[in-house]
């Protein structure tokens, strides 16, 4: 399977999962609100009257309308967040960043003191581990201290790049609830403007329905933010663990170049 096809499949999976995550709670909300209340029984001696049954429920058309432009932006953020999460789950793994077979080959070459071959291997196998180690081996003739500094600089650069990538999850997780609150505030303004327009005689049921619909975007924002921020923390901790392991491995490899005291 080609890399391009895999990317397309991950994107389709992200769209499907994001929509499922957003639709589930809103669907439950719609079903709950749409359940009609039991009709009140009029007293036997009361005069007959035409009673209009007012339902406070709403359907999918109402939910989509309540989402508005802000709600659709949150949906797009959820798709982006899920796509990033799938991509990071595939690519930010120990097996990808610190390939065991590459580490084993490098250790064997170091044991045989074939450092030139180790440099060639780092150039041939482009990954997180080889980029950092290769930076140190490029200073092989400059001594232990210079090699250590080169590795530290390369490690900081690679770590910054990884944290920059996963930082998009933090951005999405922060913006989503803010957008949800913005949508709710706009909806509340519209609901209360309807009271002003009616001269203070607005139907309480319709007003409550309007406020309830205004809260839909807040629900959307929280549904997106909670799993996205959880994923951000998870991947941040994973990167930190990988960086610590990388430091141990490169430290062991460079110990042979340490000057004797």
N, C-alpha and C positions, 0 to 999 in steps of 0.2 A: 504494500500500500504506500503510495507516494506521500511526501510530507504535506503537499498542498491539499490532498484529499483528506488527510488526517485533520488538518486545520479546519476545513469546511465541516467535517463531522463534529468536531469539538464545538464549533460555533452553533450548529444546529441543536446539539445537545444542550448548550448553554441557554439558547432561546427557549427551548421546551421546558427546561427545569425552572428558568426564571418565571415564565408565565404560570407554571404550576404552583410555584411558591407564592406568587401574588394572588392567583385566582382562588386558592383554597380558603384563606381566611375571609376574603371578601364574599365568596360564595356562601360560606356559613352565615355570614352577617346578613346577606340578602335573604336567605331562606328563613332565618330567625325573625327578621323584621317583616317578612311577607306572610307569616302565619297569622291568619285572621283571629281577632279576639272573639271570645264567645259572646253571642248576642245577648243583650239584657232583656229580661222578660218584663213586659209592661204589666202593671197591676190590673186585675180583672175589672175594677171599677173605673179605670182611667179612660178618658175619651179616646176614641180611635184617632190616630194621627199618622200622617205619612212620615216615617222615620227614615232619614237618609243615612245609610251605612257608610261611614268614612273609614277607609283603611289607611293605616300608617305605614304599610309595607311599601317596598319598592323592588323593582326588577332589575335585570341586567342593563336595560336602557338607561335607567336612572343612575346606576353605578357608573356607567361609562360617561354619562353627562357630568356627574359629580366629580369625576377624576379631572376633567378639564385638561388644559395644556400642561399644568404642573404635574398632574398624575401621569401623563404619558411620558414626561421627562423622567419621572421616577422609574417607570417601566424600562426605559432605555438604560438607565443606570443599573438596574437589576441585571439586565442582559449583559452589560459590560462587566459588572462585578463577577457574575458567574463564569463568563468566558475567561476572565483573568484567573479566577480560582482554579478552573480546570487546567489552564495552561501551566500555572505554578505547580499544581499537583503532579503534573507530568514531568516538568523540567527542573524544578527545585527539589531534587532528591539526591541523596548521597551517591546513589549509583550513577547519576548523571554528572554531578559536580566532582566527585572523587571516585572515578571508575576503579574498581578493585584490580582489574587486570592491568591497567596502566601503572598503578602504584606498585604492583608486584614486579612488573618488568623494570621499572626504574630502580627498585631496590636491588634487583639482580645485577643490573648494570653498575650500580654503585659498589656492590660487593666485589665486582670484577674490575673496578676502577676504570670503567669504559665511559668516561664522562662526555666525550664527544658524541658517542652513540646516544647517550641520555639526552643531550641537547637536540639531536636529530629527532628523537622520539617525541620530545615536547613540541617540536615544530610540526610533526606529522599528526599528532593526536591533540587537536585543539579542544581544550576544555578548561574548566575553572582551575583544576589542579595543575595542569601543564603550563598554563599562562603564568601562574604565580611562581612555580618552580623554575620555569624557563627564564624568568626575569633574573633570578638569582644565579643560575648557571651561566647566563650571559656575562657575568662579572667574575667568572671563574679565576681569571688571572689577577684580579684586583685584591684578592685576600678575603678572609672570613668576614670581617666587619662590613666590607662593601657588599658582599653577597647577602648578608643579613639585612642590610638597609634596603637593598633592591627588592628582596622578597617582601619586606614589610610594606614598602610603597605599593608594590603590585597587589598585595593582599588588601590594603585599604581601598585601592581603586576598584577592585573586583567586588568588595563588600559594599562600597557605596553604590555601585551599579545595581547590585541585587536589592538593596534597601530602597533604591529609587524605584525599581520595578514594583515591589510589593507595596510601596507607598501609595500607589494608585488605589489600592483597596481601602486604605485609611481615608483617602480623599472622598471616595464614594460613600463610605460608611458615615462620614461626617456631614456630607452635603444632603444625603437622602432625607434624614429626619428634619433638617432645616427647610428643605423644599416642601415636605409634608406639612410642616407648621405654616409655611407661607400659604399653601393651598387652603388650609383650614381657616386662616385669618381672612383670606379673600372671600371664602364661602360664608363666614360669619357676617362680614360686612354686607354681602348681598342679602342675607337673611334678615338682618336688622333694617336694611334699607326698605325691605318690603313692608315692615311695620310702619315706617314713616310714610310710605306711599299710600298705605291704607288708612291713614289718619289715626293709627293706634288701635284699629279694630281688626287686626290680623287674626286669622284662625290659629288657635294654639297648636292644633294637630299639625297643620301645614308648617308652622314655624318650627316645631320640634323635628319634623321630617327634614326641613332645610338644614337645621343645625347638625342632625345626624349625618346627612350626606356630606356636610362640610368636613366632618371628621374622617372621611374615607381616605383622604390624602395623608393624614397623620398616620393612620394605620398602615398605609402603603410604605411610608418612609421608615417606620419602625421595622416592618417585615423585611425590608431590604437591609437596613443598617445592622441589625443584630447578627445575622449570619456573616455578613461581609466583614465586620470588625472582628468577629471570632476567627475568621479565616486569616485576617491580617496578623493577629497575635500569634496564631499557630505557625504561619510561615516565617514570621520574624524570629520566633524562638528556634525554628529549624535552621535558619541561616546562621544564627549565633552558635548553635551546636556544631554545625559544619565548619565554621571558621575556627572554633577551638580545636576540632580534630585536625584541620589542615595545619594549624600551628604546631601541633604535636608531631605530625608526620614530617613536615619540613625541618623542624628542629632536630629530629633524629637523623635525617639525611645530612644535614649540614654539620653535625657534630664532628664528623671525620675531618672537616677542614679547620676546626678550631685549633689555634696555636697551642702547643704544649707549654704548660706552665712549670 
